[in-house]
Structures are given as structure tokens and as C-alpha cells.
Amino acid sequence: MAQDIPVYLFTGFMDSGKTTLVEETLFENNFGDGSKGIIIMCEDGEKEYDEAKLATINFKLVTVEEEEDFTLQNCRKSRTPISRNKFLSSTTAPGGWTSCLSKNAGGWVIVQSLATVDSTTYDLYMNNMRAMMQEQVFSSDVVIFNRTDDDTDRGHLRRTIKNINRKAQIVYERKDGTIDERPEELPFDINQDVIELTDADYAIWYMDAMENYKKYDRKKVKFLALVYNPDKLKKGVFVPGRFAMTCCIEDVTFIGFKCKYDREEELPHKSWITITAEIRVEFAREYKGKGPVLYPISIEKAQKPEDELVYFS
């Protein structure tokens, strides 16, 4: 019975640092541990692989330039001389190669996907090639922002990625190759008796509370909210939240929290309220695990704001 071969998929635009990351993984981290493997290169970058150096660690370079050439037959040809691989590393630019690999490479299993992003061109690409950028990071396990410095707005980068792929691990790599591990600053004080959130803070707080919910357990929060309370919703529950936009109107989505309230029938669907609530970390089916559940302390009617949207940046 053929043994599955693990694939480590590296995605990113041209000159985003894929080749450098692959080489660091292979040569500095002792990735292969002597096992045979291949690198499938799907585009020519500015930096070239040293095939003689790859050979010293039992890795071979294979080039596939067109998606239509990435077939099971060609993959088998690549595997023939090294059929007992334990590792396979694949680099790619367009995210569509991920599905191409899954469909065509029999016996190869993607175990980790990493996306490299040049922090200095990220906003330009996101604004002009949003669909392609989102495709690359949508299913990535790790997103590595490189070429960062002290002036890089890490919070902005993190929030836009998390809005696309909430499970992705975010890494910031400085221009000298070191990892920036400084904690990110929040625009509000979580040590207040009541955390009062402005409209500008809400989306940032939502992202942080969903990802780091433990630190908000038993904290009190106050914010302006739109009520989500349709007839089909379970009794004793409603969802206060806001419509949020990442970078364009197509990205607008409602983000809110489960809220337990035994007088929820008094809150009309799509009405506006100012809610003060205690946050409790509980298991919730809606979160598919533990997460922040709100318990109202006070609810007051409120006026619709001039701008109904909140933003992640």
C-alpha cells in the first residue's frame, strides 16, 4: 500500500520571500532530517535555488510552469527516482494551485500551508488584487508578513487577515530576518471597570475577544449595537453586533456575540441599543466551542448612527 507523502505548500506573490522561506526551512531548521524530497517550483523568482546545495540534503528541484501541466502523470514522473519521500515542499504563486495539487497529486497530502506576504506592498495588492490575495491566505495555516519594522501597523495587517481566515497564525518578520514578538497594542483599556467601546473600537475588540476570549472573562463592556433578533432565533437569546467592512462594500458582514437575555422579545429585530454587559466564557454551539457570551446589565434604546458600518482598520 502506497504511503501518503506530506506536502508543505508555500504561497505568495512574486518577490514575497517564498524561496528564502523554503531555504530557511530546509537548511536552518533541519526540516528533512536526511529524508529525500522535492521542491515543485511553479514560477521563477528573482532568487534562484542552488540545486547543488539542495542535493546535499537529498532534495531535488522540479519546475511546473502551467497548471495544466500539473497532472498526476507528471507528478508520478517527478516522484519516480525518489519514491520513498517523507517530505515534499511545494512553492506556488496563485492560490488556485492548492486545489490543483489536491485533485491531481495522488497520495500527496497537504499538511501545512504557509503564505508569505511583503508587508510593504500588502495594502496595494489587497486594494487592487483583492480576490487573488484572499485566495492565497484563505486556507493558510500560517501567514508570514516579512520586511516589517517598528512603523509597521501590525494590528491593521492582523485584523484584515483574521477577517479572511480567523484560524491563521500570524508571524511578523523584520527586515533583518528576526521575528517581531512584541504584543500588539489595543486602542482601548481592558482594565477599566467597564470597557467603553467607540464605533472605531468595536471591530478591533470583536476580533480580539473572539480570539483571546479568556482575558475578557467576567469583564464588563459597553457599546452601541444593532439587534439581531429574528423570530427563528432561540428564545432567551439575541445577538448584539454591527455590520463591519474590511476594505470594500463586498466585504460587509455582521459580527456579533451570543447574548443571553430573558426579555429578548422586547427587543425588535434591527433596532439600535446601547448595551452594558458582563462577558462570561462559556461553551456555545454557535461558536463551536468556548467563547464570549454576554449577560446584559443594562440595555437602552439608541439612535441609529450616521455611519452604520464599523471597520477593521
Secondary structure, DSSP 4 states (H G I P E B T S, - for coil): -PPPEEEEEEE--TTSSHHHHHHIIIIIS--STT--EEEEE-S--SSPP-HHHHHTTTEEEEE--SGGG--HHHHHHHHGGGTT-S-EEEEESSTHHHHHHHHHSTTEEEEEEEEEEETTTHHHHHHHSHHHHHHHHHT-SEEEEEEE-TTS-HHHHHHHHHHH-TT-EEEEEETTS-B--PPPPPSS-TTSSSEE--HHHHHHHHHHHHHSGGGGTT-EEEEEEEEE--TTSPTTEEEEEEEEESSSGGG-EEEE--EE-TTGGGS-TT-EEEEEEEEEEEEEGGGTEEEEEEEEEEEEE-PPPSS-EEE--
